[in-house]
């Protein structure tokens, strides 16, 4: 009991001495041991790494889960060391609603069939999103959290110890200075000087040892950067895979919808003049269709619907043609179609009796039908 009381009294005395030293330093009434420039740079880099890691972590969490309530729930499950329950993605929920709407409104109607097709694609998009979130959480978020909750806590603890050792050292220096001043006034050797010098040597040794420990931890930030760089590359790979999957799913959906647009919107020209717009958004594009040059009826050509159009007998109209930029790659289904490569420029025009979802495209000496949903008509 007496031992514990003495220890508490000693700890209180050390705390009080440090508080006095810290306060006097703030008011400029005491000297302060400064760290070397390299050490200060290490501290600044560590602080910057910690601050930016926190910001990147928080914003990545927002990117992967925009719902703040869901983020709080996941945080609580993580702190309780329990498995986060599976959550339906927005795409999967939208797919469910579209499927239910199609069943109620008529799955055999054009609208119902399209709802089913779009819903199936949204379900695939939702599954791709789920895989991306899982991969990003494991390969990117977890290492960032481990740094903040592990390495950084260790660094912070050692820095606090170093700060205390530095205050002890400067307090010893102040006591020695006062003891020597008292000794000079008394003109005799004082035991206080010996005691103060001994305390200073001990404090200097402890400070130097702690400074070395802290320096090694701070220099380890370079290894942290290397690890975070690898994690960032994995995050980019996951994101690139996710967007590539989304692109393929949407391209497949666009092809499916493009093949049925003539049935859904009979007599309506559908062309994409804006790459960012939906291929089914044809209000403004129908106007552009009127400006596509139409080849006059070729003598001897059978009426529309009775026989296939012979492309070899067709020449560009005298009224002129239009240029179009290809939005996506397109693989020709047969010899009557023209294969396309994204971003290339081709010449297009229309023929009487053609399906309004198709145009005649020419590139060099090659000619064939091309789907208008894959084109951006240029003025």
C-alpha positions, 0 to 999 in steps of 0.5 A: 500500500505504501509502495503504491502511494509513493508511486502515485506521488512520484507520477504526480510529481513528474506530471507536474514538472512536465506541465510546468516546463510545457507552460514556461516554454509556451510563454517563452520562459524556458529553453526547448530542445529542438529536433534536427531538420531531418527529424522534423521533415519525417514528422511532417511527412508522417502527419501528411500521410495520416491526414490524406489517408483518412481523407482518401479512406472516407471518400472511398467509403462514400464512393462505394456506399453513398448511403450514410446510414448503411455506412454507419451500420457497416461500421458498427458491425465491423467494430462488433466483429460481426459479419456485415449482412448481404445488401441488395445493390441499387442495380439489383433492386431496380432489376427486381422492380422492372421484372415485377412491372413487366409481369404485371403490365404484360411480359409479352407486350413490347414495353414488358419485353423491354423491361425484362431485357433492361432488368436482366442487364441491371441485375448483371450491373448490380452483381458487377458492382457487388464484386467491385465493392468487395474487391475494393474493400479488401484490397484498398480500404482494409490496408488503409484502415490497418495503417490508421488503426495499427501503425499510426497508433504505434507512431503516435504513442511513441511520439507522445513518449518522446515529447515527455522525454523531451520535457524531462530533459529540458526540466533537468537542464533548467534545474542544473542551470538553477543549481549552478547559479545558486552554487556561484552565489554561495561560492561553494560546491553544492550536492544539488549540482551533482544530483542535477547533472546525474539526472540530466545524464539519465534524461539525455540517455532516455531522450536519445533512445526514444528519439531513435525508436521514433525515428525508425518508425517515422522512416517506416512511412516510406514502406507504408507509401510502397504498400499503399501504392500497390493497393492503389494499383489493385483498386484501379484494376478492380475499378477498370474491370468493373467499368469494362463489365458495365460497358459490355453489358450495356453494349449487349443491351443496346444491341438487343434493343436496337434489333427490336426498335423497328417493332417498338417504334415503327417508322421512327428513325433512331440515331444517336447524335450525342454519345452521352444520350440513350440510344432510345432517346429519339425525339431530337434525332428523328429530326436529323433523320429527315436530313439524311440523303435518300437515293432515288428509286433505282430502275427495276428495283422491286417494291419494298418488302418483296425482295432484298435491296441489292447494294451493288446497284446503288450509288450515293444520291446526287443530293449528297451524303452525310458523315457519321462517327462510329460510337462503338465497335460493330461486327457485321452479321453477314455480307450485307452489313459493314463492320465498324470500329469505334471513332472511325468516320464513314459516309452514310445515306438512306434507301427507300424501303429500308428499315428506319434503324439502318443506313447504308454506310461506305468506307473506301470501296466497301459498302454495307448496312450499318445500325444507326444506334452505333452512329453519331451523325455529323453536320 
